[in-house]
Amino acid sequence: MDLFKDNFVKFFLFLWLLAIGFGMFVLLKHANSPSKLSHSPELWPKTSKLSLAKDKPTLVLFSHPKCPCTRATIGELASLMAHCQNRLQTYVLFTRPKNFPEKWEQTDIWESAKLIPGVSVISDPEGQEASLFQAITSGQVVVYNPNGNLVFSGGITSARGHFGDNIGRQTVIAIANKGSVPQPTTPVFGCSLCLPSNNKNLSSKETNK
């Protein structure tokens, strides 16, 4: 076509394709870039208000109620629980910053977590429990054995907002069903939790949601 013989059109088309390629690169890089992994305590925190099961492993998932990546984590947790047949005691904690309104954390992600059989969904005001377990990223999962020893710390998705089989989920299932630990740590993909040190990053507009 004569249109594509015009140098200006060719240059514009080149820039358009370059922008699309760069945009895809940025999105893929973000999706596959893990968040900072915390150093979870080796022993179950004695001051935690959560109960450590004495007859099976205990799993705790820390969540930001408005992190879109966490929807995938909750989906993976549902699949994980279906494979474990009540062999895990499981908590999902949603952090709520200081001075934020009651039920702010009760989003659609909260409701999705409540639908998973065998899961206790709990509010974590000011991230008190998250701080005890040194969790800093939404999607962080820790698993402790009945003796209170840490056996797994990491994420249960393979990328941000990505559903599908992954080593984190496989590891937790192996811990529950076989007592084995294929990989004790995996990357975590998610937003920063609503901890006191992060509250300054939350806008007043978000406070009223």
CORJO-V236506 format. One record per backbone hydrogen bond with DSSP energy under -0.5 kcal/mol. CO is the residue of the C=O (numbers start at 1). NH is the residue of the N-H. Records with the same first field share a line. If there is no record, write none. Layout:
CO = NH, NH
//
This chain:
1 = 4
2 = 5, 6
3 = 6
6 = 10
7 = 11
8 = 12
9 = 13
10 = 14
11 = 15
12 = 16
13 = 17
14 = 18
15 = 19
16 = 20
17 = 21
18 = 22
19 = 23
20 = 24
21 = 25
22 = 26
23 = 27
24 = 28
25 = 29
26 = 30
27 = 31
28 = 32
30 = 33
31 = 160
32 = 34
35 = 188
38 = 40
42 = 150
45 = 48
51 = 53
57 = 89
58 = 144
59 = 91
60 = 142
61 = 93
62 = 139, 140
63 = 65, 95
64 = 67
66 = 68
67 = 70
68 = 71, 72
69 = 72, 73
70 = 74
71 = 75
72 = 76
73 = 77
74 = 78
75 = 79
76 = 80
77 = 81
78 = 82
79 = 83
80 = 83, 84
81 = 84, 85
84 = 87
87 = 57
88 = 90
89 = 59
90 = 120
91 = 61
92 = 122
93 = 63, 95
94 = 124
95 = 65
96 = 126
97 = 100
101 = 104
103 = 106
105 = 107
107 = 111
108 = 112
109 = 113
110 = 114
111 = 115
112 = 115
113 = 116
115 = 117
116 = 119
118 = 90
119 = 121
120 = 92, 122
122 = 94
124 = 96, 127
125 = 128
126 = 196
127 = 131
128 = 132
129 = 133
130 = 135
131 = 134
136 = 193
137 = 140
140 = 62
141 = 154
142 = 60
143 = 151, 152
144 = 58
145 = 148
148 = 44
149 = 145
152 = 143
153 = 186
154 = 141
159 = 162
161 = 163
166 = 170
167 = 171
168 = 172
169 = 173
170 = 174
171 = 175
172 = 176
173 = 177
174 = 178, 179, 180
175 = 179
184 = 153
187 = 155
188 = 35, 190
191 = 138
193 = 195
195 = 198, 199
196 = 199
198 = 201
199 = 202
201 = 203
203 = 207
204 = 208
206 = 209
207 = 101
//
